[in-house]
Amino acid sequence: MIESTADGRITTVTLARPERRNALTPAGLDELRAAVTDAATPVVSLRGAGEAFCAGADLNVVDELDGDGAAALARRGQRTATAIAESDSVVVAGVDGAARGGGMELALACDLRVATPAATFAEPGVEFGLFGAWGGTVRLPRIVDEGEAMDLALSGRVVDAAEAREMGLVSRVVEEPLAVAEEVAGNDPAALAAVKERLRDDADTGTREEREVAAFADLASNRRSRKG
């Protein structure tokens, strides 16, 4: 269900279940978490096989769950999304085709989201009496403003790549998302890790600033040592 290949500074992690639009089962979530956690490269490129990025949770599985099972699936999805967000690598979501529900939530956990012109995004859970519970209600209003987050989550409407770029859901619309991963991977790995850690820091402002100073000093010291 999940394929992972490393080439130079990039590990490409592919959701490889195109016959189900890369919908994820509990086992698939575990495989994805392991693939991202085990990546030993500065950058991870996350993509979907076939015509979709990811349709989210496999509804054939969801429809068989009772309350306890649904809670367990939600926690599993949250653990996977958190593993993406906290990965030592910079994780770039390359969205080509549909990102729906949990698929959009996994993209939200990535450090960068880039889309092809064919990409579309939606949180359609409300149509089925559900909602995105893989951290989506937490991350979405941090990435787009609260009004847009409410609109997307309450309407279930589909957003195309251009609108996603306009609202800040993705940072770029490109023909080949891997090119962005390659651009990022061309930078210094230690600096990439430091910048990710600093931007992800949710401590108070004073603490973040002190950590920023310490991280910059470490990088500068290492740079001087290499030159010396």
LINNORHU-V564659 format. One record per pair of residues at least 4 apart in sequence whose C-alpha atoms are under 6 Angstrom apart, sorted by the first residue. I is the first residue (numbers start at 0). J is the second residue. D is the distance in Angstrom with one decimal. If there is no record, write none. Layout:
i=I j=J d=D
i=I j=J d=D
This chain:
i=0 j=15 d=5.0
i=0 j=16 d=5.6
i=1 j=13 d=5.7
i=1 j=14 d=5.0
i=1 j=15 d=5.4
i=2 j=12 d=5.7
i=2 j=13 d=5.1
i=3 j=11 d=5.6
i=3 j=12 d=4.5
i=4 j=10 d=5.5
i=4 j=11 d=5.4
i=5 j=9 d=5.8
i=5 j=10 d=4.1
i=8 j=40 d=5.0
i=8 j=41 d=5.7
i=8 j=184 d=5.9
i=9 j=40 d=5.6
i=9 j=42 d=4.9
i=9 j=43 d=5.5
i=10 j=43 d=4.7
i=11 j=43 d=5.8
i=11 j=44 d=4.7
i=12 j=45 d=5.0
i=13 j=46 d=5.0
i=13 j=47 d=5.3
i=14 j=21 d=5.7
i=14 j=47 d=4.6
i=14 j=48 d=5.9
i=15 j=48 d=5.1
i=16 j=21 d=4.3
i=17 j=21 d=5.1
i=17 j=48 d=5.6
i=17 j=49 d=5.2
i=20 j=51 d=5.4
i=20 j=53 d=5.9
i=20 j=54 d=5.6
i=21 j=53 d=4.8
i=22 j=53 d=5.7
i=22 j=54 d=4.8
i=22 j=55 d=5.1
i=22 j=56 d=5.4
i=22 j=57 d=4.9
i=23 j=27 d=5.2
i=23 j=56 d=4.9
i=23 j=57 d=5.3
i=24 j=57 d=5.7
i=32 j=79 d=4.9
i=33 j=37 d=5.8
i=41 j=88 d=4.8
i=41 j=188 d=5.6
i=42 j=88 d=5.0
i=42 j=89 d=4.7
i=42 j=90 d=5.9
i=42 j=184 d=5.9
i=43 j=90 d=4.6
i=44 j=90 d=6.0
i=44 j=91 d=4.9
i=45 j=91 d=6.0
i=45 j=92 d=4.8
i=45 j=93 d=6.0
i=46 j=93 d=5.3
i=47 j=52 d=4.1
i=50 j=96 d=5.5
i=51 j=96 d=4.3
i=51 j=97 d=4.7
i=52 j=94 d=5.5
i=52 j=95 d=5.7
i=52 j=96 d=5.6
i=52 j=97 d=5.5
i=52 j=98 d=5.3
i=53 j=98 d=5.1
i=53 j=102 d=4.5
i=54 j=98 d=5.8
i=54 j=99 d=4.7
i=54 j=102 d=5.5
i=55 j=99 d=5.6
i=55 j=100 d=5.0
i=55 j=101 d=3.8
i=55 j=102 d=4.2
i=56 j=101 d=5.8
i=58 j=62 d=5.8
i=64 j=68 d=5.0
i=64 j=69 d=5.6
i=73 j=132 d=5.6
i=73 j=133 d=5.7
i=76 j=133 d=4.8
i=77 j=81 d=6.0
i=77 j=133 d=4.4
i=77 j=134 d=5.6
i=80 j=105 d=5.6
i=80 j=108 d=5.5
i=81 j=85 d=5.9
i=82 j=86 d=5.7
i=84 j=108 d=5.1
i=84 j=109 d=5.8
i=90 j=109 d=5.2
i=90 j=110 d=5.4
i=91 j=109 d=5.9
i=91 j=110 d=6.0
i=91 j=111 d=4.7
i=91 j=112 d=5.9
i=92 j=106 d=5.7
i=92 j=112 d=4.8
i=93 j=113 d=5.2
i=93 j=114 d=5.8
i=93 j=176 d=4.9
i=94 j=114 d=4.7
i=94 j=118 d=5.9
i=95 j=115 d=5.3
i=95 j=117 d=5.9
i=95 j=118 d=4.7
i=96 j=117 d=5.3
i=96 j=118 d=4.2
i=96 j=119 d=5.9
i=97 j=118 d=5.7
i=97 j=119 d=4.9
i=98 j=102 d=5.0
i=98 j=103 d=4.9
i=98 j=120 d=4.9
i=99 j=103 d=5.3
i=99 j=120 d=5.9
i=99 j=121 d=5.0
i=99 j=122 d=5.8
i=100 j=122 d=4.6
i=100 j=131 d=5.7
i=104 j=135 d=5.1
i=112 j=169 d=4.8
i=113 j=169 d=5.3
i=113 j=170 d=5.8
i=113 j=171 d=5.0
i=113 j=172 d=5.9
i=114 j=118 d=5.7
i=114 j=172 d=4.8
i=115 j=172 d=5.3
i=115 j=173 d=5.0
i=115 j=174 d=5.2
i=116 j=160 d=5.7
i=118 j=160 d=5.3
i=119 j=158 d=5.5
i=119 j=159 d=4.5
i=119 j=160 d=5.8
i=120 j=157 d=5.6
i=120 j=158 d=5.1
i=121 j=155 d=6.0
i=121 j=156 d=5.9
i=121 j=157 d=4.8
i=122 j=152 d=5.6
i=122 j=155 d=5.1
i=123 j=155 d=4.2
i=124 j=129 d=4.5
i=124 j=130 d=4.3
i=125 j=129 d=5.1
i=125 j=130 d=5.6
i=131 j=135 d=5.5
i=135 j=139 d=5.6
i=139 j=148 d=5.9
i=140 j=144 d=5.4
i=140 j=145 d=4.9
i=140 j=148 d=5.2
i=143 j=167 d=5.9
i=149 j=153 d=5.7
i=150 j=154 d=5.7
i=151 j=155 d=5.6
i=163 j=168 d=5.0
i=163 j=169 d=5.8
i=164 j=168 d=5.9
i=164 j=169 d=5.0
i=202 j=207 d=6.0
i=223 j=227 d=6.0
